[in-house]
Amino acid sequence: MTLHQLSVWIVVAKHQSVTKAADELHIRQPTVSIQVKCLQKECGIKLYKVKAGNLGIELTQAGRLLLKHAKLILLQVKILEKKLISSRKRRLGRGNPRE
């Protein structure tokens, strides 16, 4: 499971559509499908089902659980990145960039 796959899953879940997610992410639909399939395989459980008439997807309970935690994980990554950048700037400001 990668951060990229989690990011893709969040967009797919937002739109409940692989095609619309691909449009937003500016990547091809098959690429999104592959990422979601890999994520689903790694989780070992279905994350979505196709709506009747092939009108998008509906998240399963596991898909909703993954969505909730994916958002939290990516938020924590952003917080960490900001803290690391801030720490680096403080150290550079002290004239000792190697610490």
Buried (B, 14 or more C-beta within 10 A) or exposed (E): EEEEBBBBBBBBBEBBBBEBBBBEBEEEBEEBBEBBEBBBEEBEEEBBEEEEEEEBBEBBEBBBBBBEEBBEBBEEEEEEEEEEEEEEEEEEEEEEEEE
